[in-house]
Amino acid sequence: MTSSPSPSPKLELADLRENYTQAGLIESDLAADPWRQFTQWFQEALGANLIEPNAMTLATVTPEGKPTARIVLLKELDDRGFIFFTNYTSRKAQDLASNPWAALVFLWTALERQVRIEGQVEKIADSETDAYFQTRPRGSQLGAWVSPQSQVISDRQYLEDELDRLTQQYRNQAIPRPPHWGGYRVIPNRIEFWQGRPNRLHDRLCYQIKAEGGWTVERLAP
């Protein structure tokens, strides 16, 4: 007699919640532009000693119109946009090649905050990528060569063997940037700052770029 499969475990989540009480966010608190506001919040995240406050969800859309998301690290920020680096043959890069728009989300739970960003995406200049690549630890530089990101590989040993081979190949010499590796800039047209508040009546203040330039700010219902 074949036994019936065991039922899947049920997670009891209804009572898993926090009541956010740390702070509020009102219009008069905001900086004149989202760059200054983001920088202020990011500095406060750094001051709170959060682990990898530059970790952000990157959401893209496949050529078939299906959303995909993963965590990447913000590595640079300027008045043009938010920069991250990746393999140009990866799944995210294929998505961006067909649909160069993305969304980013920063979640700083300890501060009861999140920031949501939407915008167009472009590759950064090779010179910018080269400059950043030279700041990476040597192991990370080798890793960019080792990993055929998002492709199927036989096993873990494949990566270890490639790392050993490339370590020997570039022993006592500078490691060049792989041509298939580089940076993207998300150029935002919308940035929302979310502050948790009691009773789920959160503060949501959203900057949106205006056609004539500059930003407008609107409050959104939670």
Disulfide bonds with the S-S distance in Angstrom:
none
